[in-house]
Each structure stands twice: as C-alpha cells, then as structure tokens.
C-alpha cells in the first residue's frame, strides 16, 4: 500500500503527456527561432526603404527619407525593448525572450542611420563631418548613444554574459543613458519644433520612470 501511495503521488506530480500536448510541443518554436524570426521580420522595412531609394520610388530625396526613417525605427525599437521589463513587472506579461532581438533591431537601424549620414549626407568627408559636430550638438548626442548601442550589441551574446558575470548587468544599464541621449538627439535635430519627438520623449520618460516605482505587492520596511 505504501508503494502504491508513493506511485500515485509520483504520477500526480509527473502526469503522462497527452498526445495533443506532445503534438503542440513538437510544433512549438524554440526561443532562438522566435528571436531570429522577429529580427528578420522587422528588418524588412529597412530592405523596403533601401529598395525604394535605389529604384527612385521615395521621391526627390530618397536617402534623406531613409535617413530619417531609420532613425525613427531605431528610437522605436529601443523604446519598445525598454518596455519589456515593466510589462513583466507590473502586468505579468512575459516577453523577455524578445528583448534581445528588439535591442539588436534598435542597433541595426541606428547603424543604418549613422551609415547613411556618413556616406550619403557627407560622403565620408572628414572636414564636413567635423564641422557638423562643432555646429550641430545633436550629432554628438546621437553618436554617443550609438556608441553605447554598439557596446551593448557586441556584449549581447551568451558568452559575453558568462564572461562578464555581474558586470554584464551593470554594463547593460547604459541602455538607459542611450535612451536619454537618443531623446535629446531626436528633439533638437530639426530646425523647427515638431510634436512627434516630444511625444516619444514623454513616453520614454514614463518608461524610465517606472524603474523607480515599487513593485506591486512589496511592503515598505
């Protein structure tokens, strides 16, 4: 009887998988596959814009359109990647598996944005680029933000996480600095004031501010 009770207890804790659960597990995509698919899917707009620029379908200034759109996409993906933790913390929506590809998307679009500036806008003319940085402060903010994204993208691998240990988490907190710098870059980049950069900056401020809100259910000591 004792063995029977133990067997029943073990069976309750380890139920036999049903055929349907086996079948659903078989067709379930791995986290890595989902990350790759997300990244590829949201890189398609970049391919579409570049194809339109080279084919002449984006108007009289096609690469200028690409330059601005890639910057906006970089900002959006960076912002969305920062929303992942608050969603899990406050709404119990776990999308953590997608945080890394979203960060890499932000980096990829920022790299395209920067490349177009150096190549199309300034033709790799060092003197013109240096003059720009002396007279247009928003470029400095943008370049520092991009430099941070380069470091974060380079250390986003599992090997880097293991190698850096606790330092990895501290290093990747620089993403908040990159977000602030990106907000400044975006809001002062235009000669005229536009509402859109300030809307994005306000959303970013709310997302960053949630880091200082106590987690629901925690009692103050």
Beta strands, then each sheet from edge to edge (+ up, - down):
end
